[in-house]
Amino acid sequence: MSDPAPDVAPEAVADAVPEDQLAFDVADFPGGIRGALEAVLMVVDEPVTTMALASAVEQPVGDVEEALAELEAGYAEQLRGFTLRQVGGGWRMYSRHEYAPVVEKFVLDGQQARLTQASLETLAVIAYRQPVSRSRVAAVRGVNVDGVIRTLLTRGLIEELGQDEESTATLYGTTSYFLERLGLQSIDDLPALAPYLPEVDVLDEIAEGGRA
């Protein structure tokens, strides 16, 4: 196995593979390393560390840091409606604050639309199993819930309640706005529907077994 690049932390290349066995070469992409980073950053909903990005694009951390700085400066120079910021030790795309009025209008207009069946089902699982992680909600519903979670967060119906101590996964629960919309004083006032929900603990065991 070839030695890792000097500016990559050892833990980031513990499973390094020879150059001729890499999954791809970012130089072959139209946008190079910057385009590859943009593609990854467009699909994340939480800040991603430089180390994780370097692993994703299979490039040295130093090169990734330089490319991120170039992207951030380029967006500012081009006056794009979005920007790239490093927050909480990770990188993520954000709407530029100057465009807050139009974003706020879009979000508020979206709240007037009715929730889809998928959103209602996901909201029910979160309401009755909170605090609950995204993976557990997905286990109950049997489908990917990333998009639905984002919708519910945007509409103010759920919120982040911290992280699971063991898995560090983000935990979600319902908000006071959710209770207000249902005319409830607290979660304890929810009707007794829990017996009709799938056994999430059993599904978790199955899911964990599949990941082992």
C-alpha positions, 0 to 999 in steps of 0.5 A: 500500500502506498504512503498517504499524502503528508497533509492527510491525517492518518485516520482519514487514510486508514483504508487507503487504496493504491492510486490505480484502484481509486473509484474515480479521478476528480481531474476527469470531472468538468469542474475538477475538485471544486465541482466534485465538492459542490456536488457533495455539498449540494446534497448534505443537510448538516455541516460536513468536516473538511476531513469527510469531504477529502475522503469523499472526493479522494483528495488530500485535505490541503487541496480540499481546504484550498478548493473550499476557500476558492469556492467561498471567494468565488460565490462572494465575487459573483454575488450568488444567492448562496454562499459556502460557510464553515460553521461548527467545524464543518462546511455547508451551503447557505442562502445569502442573508441579503436574500432573506426576504424572498426565502422567508416569503417562499417558506411561509407560502409553502406552509399554506400547502397541505402536508403530503401523506408521507409527511403526515406519516413521518410526523406521526412517528416523530410525535409518538417516538420522540426524541427519535433519530432520522434512521429510526424514523426511516426504519419505521416507515421503510423509506428514506425520510431525508426530504420529509424531515427537511420539509417538517423542519422548514414548516416548524413542526419538528426541531432538533433535540440534541444528539444520541449519546451512543450514535451521535445521530441528531434527535428530533421532536415536535415543536410548540407550533405543532401542539398549537396547530393540533390544539394540545397543551402537551405531547401527553395529550396526543391520542393513544395511537402508539399501539398501532405504530410498528415496533421501532426497536425491533426494526432498529435491530434488523437495520443494525444487523444489516449494517454489521 
